[in-house]
Every structure is written in structure tokens, then in C-alpha cells.
């Protein structure tokens, strides 16, 4: 496929007050193939979006830019000039100066979608995406391209509830990017396999109090790196994850066996019976006995 097999294709959308109440609205979505030595960007864009690579621009919205072919560069207030290659995503943030462009000798294919709303503000506030980590490596992915293409189609059709449809696609794009980037990151440095091995060790030793640092040593990885990678991969620090496994096992024993609560606390090697009661109540919101009785009530009501 040559860079200009498909022409530039984009849509700028109108947003009404009702659409804004949905929590996320899409302002623009498009695709542009830039051939080698071509002028960039296209002059077909509105003034508020147009920029020159030398001066850059500041947007009032978030944008996701996905490069499916070619090479270029990107820089912003928070990101020094960085080379960009196919399979990479650039996150743009409102109020942030940035600039990017393809290399003249290579050109590139660029998909983008611009959006705003309280929901995406909350996603950013909770650290799922950050202006400190604007470039993610997701690889060339057919499903991602199809999502952008579908968004362009829906935007151009402009049917009833198009904004809500586009909001859903935007979430899908964002979720896919985060998943692809994380899995690709772990796979590339073989951390995923080490973390999986650690999880198996924890499961197989759930009746003990294991030394988390010794797991890292056995896997041939420093504890600081292991802890960081484990939390990125599972969402929990290693010790927290091990406690979650114990909690899940305790729930299982309460629901499916006649072990006394004290026996369960000893079975799972909690430091004391009193600590088990306190830990369970804090995490579950009920005592082990209340949890067991509630499960039996539900069972009896269903029989």
C-alpha cells in the first residue's frame, strides 16, 4: 500500500448541550495519509486546528493520534523531542503546547480523534493517561484502525445519537490502547512471564507467610524492579496481592466448608485470629461469621 492510496478523510462535529451531559463528546475524527515530501499538515483543516510544525499549537481538547505507517517526531511542554514510528500513539492534552510531523523522506499515515468531557477529565485525574507519558507503543493493530475507521464513518453519517455512539468508540479506542501498550511492554521485556510465575508461587504457598523479596530473588530480578512491574501488571503491590489471595481463599472456605473461623485463620496462616477478624471486616465490610451466614441465607432462599 502506498501512502496516498486513500485520501484525507475527516469530520468536525457540532456538539449540543444535551450531548455534553453524556460526559464525553467528540469534536473531530479523521485520517490523513502524508506522502514523502508532501506538505504537512493539510491546509483543509479549520484555523483552530491548523498549525505549522515549527510553531506548534495549543488545543482546547484531548486528542489521540495513532501512526499506522511511517516515521516522524513529536515534542510538547512535557515531552522532549522524540522520534515517532509506526505503531505508536500520541496523547495530546488541552492547554498544552505541542508539535509533531512526519519525516519528509518517509511521510506517515495518521488517525486521530479529538474529544472532551468530565469522564475523560476523571480518567486523566486518576492517572490512566498522563501528560508525562504521552507516547505509547501499541504496534500496528488492525482492530485499532477499524475503530478509527468506524468512528469516521459514524461521524460523517451524523445520525441521531451519533455523539453517544462516538463516545463509546472513543472509550473502546482508549481501552484498547492502554491494554495493547501494557501487554506489549511486558511481553517485550519478558516481565509478564516472571509476574505470572510469581503469582503461581503465591497461590501454591497461600497457606504460608512467604517472603516477597525471596520470590524476586528466585526469579532473578531485583526487588524494586519486581515490585514496580508486579504493580503495573496486576494493579497491586506483591504483598497486597498475596493478601487478596488469602482473602479470596477465606471467603471460599467460609462459603464451602464447615471449618470454624478460627480454623480458617490458622489454615491461612494469619498472624493471629484477632488480626484475621479485623482484616476481614476491614476488607469485606462484614465479619467472617456474618459473611458465612449471609451466604447460607442466600443459598436457602434459592433452594
TAWOLIN-V662036 format. One record per helix or strand of 2 or more residues. SS is the DSSP state (A for helix, B for strand). FROM is the first residue (numbers start at 1). TO is the last residue. If there is no record, write none. Layout:
BEGIN
SS|FROM|TO + SS|FROM|TO
END
This chain:
BEGIN
B|9|12 + A|17|20 + B|25|34 + B|57|58 + B|62|76 + B|82|85 + B|88|92 + B|97|102 + B|108|116 + A|118|125 + B|135|137 + A|142|157 + A|162|188 + A|191|204 + A|212|218 + A|223|234 + A|238|256 + A|261|267 + A|273|284 + A|288|301
END
